[in-house]
Amino acid sequence: MKPILNLADAPLIEESHGDRFEARMRRLAHPLGATRIGSNVTSVPPGKAAFPAHHHFANRSEERRVG
C-alpha cells in the first residue's frame, strides 16, 4: 500500500459513447489499498456529459465539482 498517490500516477480509464458522452476517470481507491470503498476523479470535456442517466444501489456518493 502506498499512502500518497499523485493523481498523474493513478490508473486512467477513458470512456466515450457517441458524440454526447465522454469522460476520463482516475481510479484512486485500489492503488491506495482500499478494499471496501471506491474513489475516482472524473474529468468531462466542455459540451459533453459523463454518463447517461443511471442509478446506484447501496452506496453513498459524494461529489465535488471543480471549475
GROMACS elastic network, one bead per residue, 0.5 to 0.9 nm:
[ bonds ]
;  ai    aj funct       b0    kb
    1    31     6  0.71393   500
    1    32     6  0.56363   500
    1    33     6  0.51628   500
    1    34     6  0.88165   500
    2     5     6  0.69358   500
    2    31     6  0.71229   500
    2    32     6  0.54328   500
    2    33     6  0.72702   500
    3    32     6  0.60273   500
    3    33     6  0.82951   500
    4    32     6  0.72303   500
    5     8     6  0.83696   500
    5     9     6  0.67991   500
    5    10     6  0.69280   500
    5    28     6  0.76040   500
    5    31     6  0.76061   500
    5    32     6  0.69681   500
    6     9     6  0.53035   500
    6    10     6  0.67314   500
    7    10     6  0.52434   500
    7    11     6  0.86485   500
    7    26     6  0.71312   500
    7    27     6  0.88211   500
    7    28     6  0.79252   500
    7    41     6  0.85529   500
    8    11     6  0.82008   500
    8    12     6  0.86311   500
    8    26     6  0.82661   500
    9    12     6  0.85034   500
    9    26     6  0.87026   500
   10    26     6  0.55375   500
   10    27     6  0.58505   500
   10    28     6  0.61403   500
   10    31     6  0.71384   500
   11    25     6  0.81198   500
   11    26     6  0.55301   500
   11    27     6  0.55431   500
   11    28     6  0.77233   500
   11    31     6  0.81466   500
   12    24     6  0.68221   500
   12    25     6  0.57080   500
   12    27     6  0.66978   500
   13    23     6  0.83054   500
   13    24     6  0.57401   500
   13    25     6  0.51474   500
   13    26     6  0.64617   500
   13    27     6  0.77757   500
   14    22     6  0.76931   500
   14    23     6  0.59859   500
   14    25     6  0.63895   500
   14    26     6  0.89350   500
   15    21     6  0.79366   500
   15    22     6  0.56054   500
   15    23     6  0.52738   500
   15    24     6  0.62682   500
   15    25     6  0.81287   500
   15    50     6  0.83369   500
   15    51     6  0.89451   500
   16    19     6  0.79738   500
   16    20     6  0.81056   500
   16    21     6  0.53431   500
   16    23     6  0.63972   500
   16    24     6  0.87335   500
   16    50     6  0.81763   500
   16    51     6  0.85943   500
   17    20     6  0.68339   500
   17    21     6  0.51914   500
   17    22     6  0.65350   500
   17    51     6  0.86198   500
   18    21     6  0.63688   500
   18    22     6  0.83451   500
   19    22     6  0.79673   500
   19    48     6  0.79946   500
   20    47     6  0.79685   500
   20    48     6  0.54414   500
   20    49     6  0.62356   500
   20    50     6  0.85270   500
   20    51     6  0.89753   500
   21    44     6  0.86480   500
   21    48     6  0.54986   500
   21    50     6  0.54045   500
   21    51     6  0.59778   500
   21    52     6  0.74375   500
   22    43     6  0.87663   500
   22    44     6  0.63360   500
   22    45     6  0.70744   500
   22    48     6  0.60931   500
   22    49     6  0.62386   500
   22    50     6  0.53198   500
   22    51     6  0.74042   500
   23    42     6  0.65239   500
   23    43     6  0.56825   500
   23    45     6  0.71352   500
   23    48     6  0.82187   500
   23    49     6  0.75964   500
   23    50     6  0.50506   500
   23    51     6  0.77888   500
   24    41     6  0.81914   500
   24    42     6  0.56250   500
   24    43     6  0.51619   500
   24    44     6  0.66129   500
   24    45     6  0.87778   500
   24    50     6  0.84695   500
   25    40     6  0.62676   500
   25    41     6  0.55279   500
   25    43     6  0.63500   500
   25    44     6  0.88860   500
   26    39     6  0.85998   500
   26    40     6  0.53468   500
   26    41     6  0.51583   500
   26    42     6  0.64944   500
   26    43     6  0.85500   500
   27    30     6  0.70791   500
   27    31     6  0.76693   500
   27    38     6  0.79921   500
   27    39     6  0.62802   500
   27    41     6  0.68092   500
   27    42     6  0.88119   500
   28    31     6  0.59676   500
   28    32     6  0.65246   500
   28    34     6  0.86409   500
   28    38     6  0.73838   500
   28    39     6  0.53334   500
   28    40     6  0.52412   500
   28    41     6  0.75818   500
   29    32     6  0.53152   500
   29    33     6  0.63892   500
   29    34     6  0.50025   500
   29    35     6  0.75221   500
   29    36     6  0.89294   500
   29    37     6  0.68096   500
   29    38     6  0.51458   500
   29    39     6  0.51043   500
   29    40     6  0.72169   500
   30    33     6  0.50740   500
   30    34     6  0.52740   500
   30    35     6  0.68002   500
   30    37     6  0.87249   500
   30    38     6  0.73875   500
   30    39     6  0.83463   500
   31    34     6  0.75554   500
   34    37     6  0.61127   500
   34    38     6  0.72592   500
   35    38     6  0.76947   500
   42    50     6  0.81367   500
   43    50     6  0.80679   500
   44    47     6  0.84534   500
   44    48     6  0.64820   500
   44    49     6  0.66956   500
   44    50     6  0.58948   500
   45    48     6  0.57059   500
   45    49     6  0.79556   500
   45    50     6  0.85933   500
   46    49     6  0.83990   500
   49    52     6  0.75334   500
   51    54     6  0.77884   500
   56    59     6  0.66250   500
   56    60     6  0.85800   500
   56    61     6  0.88701   500
   57    60     6  0.86160   500
